[in-house]
Amino acid sequence: MLDPYLNPERLAKAEISQAESVGHNCSDMSERLEKLPKDNLTDRQIAEAESIYNEALALATPTEYPYCEPSTLTDIRKESPQSEQPCGHSLSEQALRDRILGGWLGRAAGCLLGKPVEGWSRQRICNALEGVASYPLDDYFPEIPPDEGAGFHGMPKAWTRGNITRAPRDDDTDYTILGLHVLQTRGPAFTTEDVGNAWLELLPYRKTYTAERVAYRNLVNGLRPPETATHLNPYREWIGAQIRADAFGYASPGLPELAAEMAFRDASLSHVANGIYGEMWVAAMIAGAFITDDVEQVIEIGLGEIPHNCRLAEAVRRTVDWCTEETDWEKVRDKIDADYGSLHGVHTINNACLVTLGLMKAEGDFGRGICISVMGGWDTDCNGATAGSVLGVMLGADNLPSKWVAPLNDTLESAIFGFASNSMADLADRTLAVSRKITA
């Protein structure tokens, strides 16, 4: 069976979306692509899809493009505020471990919360929850009855309220485990090539998606970074790198610049520009969450590590402003949709807005933060996981409500070779040991 990520029609559609996201009008290409069948293309139709892909790829950044979005660390730092950044922390070892464990638990809980409705629209989530008298969400998802007419065959019972016994495997937590492994085996000076080698050795190919699947294939075919991030990769600014940030933040408490640098080295294997910035922003936020419980300051710490004049930074700042102006999170969600709803549902920028929304409207309540991020729709497990990770570090494991962490039974499953079932307490201990070496 042909890998769906090699489907020329799919590649062309995604590359058109990428071109439109920077301001190109690709309606003619879209119309030509729409005329092609979705499956069983003839050789002539494959050639037409490939031609459309190449046309979209060849479009240069518009001359009137108002943003500055480099993809090298040197240039990113030239364009980043990096003003008055914190350096180090004053936590005791016991408190530090509690914060690290809070991050692992928070990420696992937020991921599992969003997992049953991954890819659903905000309205579909709302309708489903209202149908079982559970809107707004304040706990794990209840079982949602199947709707065969709508093509919904039900969700795995083990992901639902009252039936959870562990945190099941998900790519949003696979990469956290893999990031920790890279830090343990290669140290904080690891290279992008080290990350690629870890993927090839420990990460199953078919447990990767979008940009990661493309980068993996490029590695196998002998390409090296940064070409692994650009060759046949229309997903290069999607959310895949942003979900890989957390281990670098956990291991760098109070050191956002270092966390962001490590995140850059990881992200540049598969992403460019805003795709890279998403991972740097999250890693720096997590590092900052060890030293302040001011959510807006944490978000600013993250923004300090990415270009000030990039689309991601602009979108996050606008979301922060909307959250300050509006008391109703749903009104903020309306504004996000109006301005960023045209982006693909797994793009970095629109989903970062939902993470920001959840953090800003959490009001110190872990469950409220992850529920708002998930109820917003789009990439729900990614957004719940990232919001949960930041809030988990900020609050610490001891302050996370039992209803969110007790059902996980200290167990996180993964597809990473050699790490099928993991104790989150053990993951926290291993992360703490890495952190000691980094911050010594």
N, C-alpha and C positions, 0 to 999 in steps of 0.2 A: 504494500500500500504506500502510495506517495505521501511523504511527510507533508502535512497541510501547510507548513511554513515554507515549503518550496512551491506551492501552488502559484503560478504566475498571475492569476487573477487576483488572488489575495495580496500578493506582493504589490501589485499595481494599485490596488485600492488603498492600502496602507501608505504607500508613497505619495499618493494624491492627498491623503489626509495630512501627511507631514508637510507637504508643500503649502496647503491651504492654511495650516496653523501659523505660518510665517507671513501670510498675506497674499499669496498667489490666488488668482481665480482659475480654477481647473475644471470649470463646468463642462467644457468641450471634451476633455479627457474622460470625465465621469460618465458623460452620455455615451461615448464610444465603448467604455468598459461595460456599461449597463446592458448593452446589446449582446454581449457575449454570454453564453451559458455558464452556469456556476460549476458544472461538472462535465467530464467527458469531452474536453475541448479537442478539436481537431488540431493537426499540426499548424494549420494556417491561423486558427484562433489563438493558439499558444503564442505564435509569433506576434500577433496583434497585441496580446496582453503584455508581452515582454517589451514591445515597442512603446506602449503607453507608460509602463514602469520607467523605462529609460528616459522618456520625455519629462516625466515628473522629476526624476532624479537630477536631470541636467539643469533644472531651473535654479538660477543663482539667487542668492538673498536679494530681495528687492532693494533698489538704491535708496528708497525712502524709509527703509527699515529703521525704526527708532531705538532699537535695543543693541546692547553690546554683549555678545554671548560666546566667549572663547571656550576652548576645550582643552587647553593645557593648564597645568597648575600654576605656572609662572604668570600667565596672562589672567587667570581667574583671580589670583591674589592682587594683581594690579588694579582690578576692577572691584575689589571687595572692601567694605568699610573697615573691618577688623579693628574697631576702635574700642578702647577700654575693655578688652576681653579679659575675663577672669583667668587666673592661672593657679591651678592646684585647689585643694580642698582642706577643710579642717575637721573632717569626720573621723571618729574613732574607727578602728578596724571592724568592730561589731556593727556600727552604724553603716559603714560602707558596704559591708556584706548584705545588710538588710536592704539597702537601696538597690544593689545589683540584683538580688533575688526578686525584689519588687519589679524590676524591669523584665526579667524572664517570665515571671508569673503574669504580669500585665500584658505582655505581648501575646502569650499563649491564650489568655482569656479573651482579649480583644479579637484575636484571629478567629477563635472558635465561635465567638458571637456572630461575626460576619460571614462565616463559612457557609451556612445554609442558604444564604441569599446572594451569593457572589454573582455580580453582573446584573442584578435586578435594578430596575428603576426605583427612584424614590416613591413614586405613586404606587407601584406594584407592591412594595414593602408595606406601605401604609394600608392599602386595601386588604392585604393578607392578614395583617395584625388586627385590623378592625373586625375582620371576619371571625376572629377567635377572641375578641374582647381584650386585646393585649396592646393597644396603641394608646399612648406612646410606650415604647419598649422600656422595661426597667429590669429585665432579667434575660437569661438566655432564651432563644426562640422556643416557643411552644411548638408542638407538632402542628404543621399546617396541612389540612386535608388536600389530597391530590385534586387537580383540576385537569382532567384528561383533555377537555376541549381546548384548553390553553397550552397543552403540551407539558403540563407540570405533573410529574408522576410521584410527587412526594419527596421529602428530604430524609436522609439517613437518620433513624431514630437515635443513634448514638451521639448525634450532634445537638440534640434538643433537651430542653429543660426537664430535669428529673431522670434523664437517661444517660447523663454524661459520667464516664468513669475515668477519663484521661483526656489529654490534649492530642487529638489525632494528627497524623502527618499532614503538613501543608508546606508549600514552597516558602511561605512567609516566615516560617520558623526553621526550615531546612537551612537556609542561608545564614541564619544567626548561629546555628551550630557549626556550620562550615567556616564562618568567619572566625569563631573562637578557635577552631582547629588550626587555621592558618596562623593566628597569633601565637598559639602554643608551639607550633612546629617551626615557624619561620621568624617569629619575633616581630616587633612593631616596624622594622625596616623591610618587611616583605615587599616583593615587587608584584606588578601586575601579572608577570609571567608565573609567579608562584601561585597566584589565585587561579590562573588557567590550568596549571598542573593539578591543583587540588580538585578542580571540577572534573578533569579527565580521570583522575584516580578514584574519586569518591562519590560523584554525583551522577545518577543515571540520566542518560540523554533525554529520555521521554518523560522525565520529571522536571524538565525545563520548558519554558514557554517564551514566546515572542522574542525579545532581543537576546535573552539568554540562550534560547535554542539556536538562533542564528550564530551567535558568537561561539558556541560550542562546536557547531558544524565547521565554522571557519578555522577553529583551532585544529580540528581533526584533519582538515584539508591543508594544514601547514602554514596558515596565515598567523601573523604575530600582532600583538597590540601595537598601535591603536587601530590597525586595519581590521582586526576582528570585530570592531564596533561599527564599521561603516559598510563593509562589503555585503551587498544584498540584505541590508538591515533597515527597513523602513520603520522599525519599532524603536529606534535609537533614542527617542525622547519620551518613551513610555515609562511606566512606573517600576519596571523590574529592578533597577538599581536602588531605588528608594527603599525597597523592602530589605535590602542587604546591609543597612547601615548600623544596626543596633549593637552588634558585638564590639565595634570600634568605639562607640560611645560609652558602653559599659566599662570598657577597659581603660578609658581616659577621663576619669572623673575630674571635672574642673579644668580640663585641657581641650577646649573646643577646637582650637587650631590643629592640634595633633589628630583629634578624632576626624576632622574634616579632611585632613591630608591622607589619612589611611583610607577613608571612604573614597576619595578621589582615585587612589590606586586600584581599589576594587572596582569602582564604577566604570573606569575607562576601558576595561576589558570588553564592555558590551554597549556602552552609551556615549553620547556626546552632549554638550551644552546643557539644556535644562534637565536632561536625563541624569547627567552627572551631578548637577546642583541639588537635585532632590535627595540624593544619598548624602551629600556633604551637609546639607541643611539639617537633616534628621540626626546624623551622627553628632553634630555640634550641639543641637538642642539637648540631646540625651546627656552629653558631657556637662552642659550647663545646668541640667536639672538636678545634679548632685549638690549644687551650691546655692540655689535659690528656689523658692516656692512661688515666685511671681511668674505666672504663665506668660504674660506679655514679654517679660524680660527674657525668658527662655527662648521664645520665638525670635526675639531680636538677636540673641546670641547666635542662633542658627543662621539668621540672615547676614550676620557679620562675616560669614565665611564664604558667601557666594556673591557674584557680581551684583552691585546695587541696581544697575540698569538692565536687568534681565526680566523676562516675562514671569518667571517663577516668583522672584522677589516682589515684583509689582502685584501679582495676584495675592500673595500672602499678606502684604501690607494692606491691600484693599479689603481683604476679608477681616483683618484685625479692626480696621476702621468701621466696617459695617457692624461688627459685633459690639463695638463701643456705642454705636448709634442706636442699635435695635435691641430691645430686651427679648424679643421673640426669635428663637433660633431659626424657625421655619421661614421667617421673612428674610433672614440672611441667606438661607439656602435658596430662596427665590432669586436673590441677586446673583449668587454664584452661578445658578443655572442660566440666567439671562446673559451673562457675560462670558461664561466658560463652558456652557452646555454643548457647544458645537464640537468640542474636542472629543476624541475617542474616549470611551468609558474607562480605559486603562492608561490614559495619558498621565504624566506626572503632575501637571499643573492643576487641573481641575480637582484631582483627588487630594493634592496638598491643601487646597482650599477647605475640603471637608475635614481633614485632620486639624487644620487651624480652627475651624468652627467648633469641633468637639473639644479642643483644648481651651478655647476662650470661654465656652459656655459651660464647662465642667463645674466651675465654682467650687473647686476642691473636692468634688464628688467623682470618684473613679468611675462608677457605673454610669452616671449621667454623661461623662465625657465620651466613653466608648459607644454608648447607645446613640448619641447624637451623630457621631461620625459614621456609624453603620446605617442609621435610618436615612442618612442622606443619599444612599444608593451608590451606583457605580462600583468601584472595586472595594466592596464592603469588608472583606477579610483583611485586605492590606491596610485600609484606613483604621479599622478597629484595632489591629495589631500595633500600628505605629502610635496612635493616640494612647493605647493602653501601656505601651512601653515607656513613653515619656512620663505619663502620670504615675506609672508604677515606680519609676526611679524617684520621682519627686516626693511621693508619699511614703515609699518603703513597704516592704512585704508585710510588716506587722500592722500596717494601717489599711491594708486592702480588705474589703468586706469578704467574709467567709463564703457568701453565696456565689462569689465569682471564682474563688481559688480552691475551696474545699472539693468541689466536684472533679477537679483535675487530678487529685490524688498524687501530686508531685510527679506526674508522669507525662513526658513529652515524647511522642513518637516522631521518627524522621525516616527519610529515604536515604540519608547519607550512609554510605557503606561503613559498617562498624559501629554505628550509632543509632540502631533501630529503636531502642527504648532508653530514655534518659531520665534520670532524676533531676528535677530543676534545682534542687538544693545542691547537688553535685556540680551542675553547670555553673551555679553561682560561685561555688568554692574554686572551681577551675578559673573562672573569670577573675576572681579576686587575686589569685596567685599571679595571673598575667598582669593585672593592674599594679601589683606591688613592684614588679620588675620595671614597668613603664614609668611609674611615678617616683621610683626610688631616687 
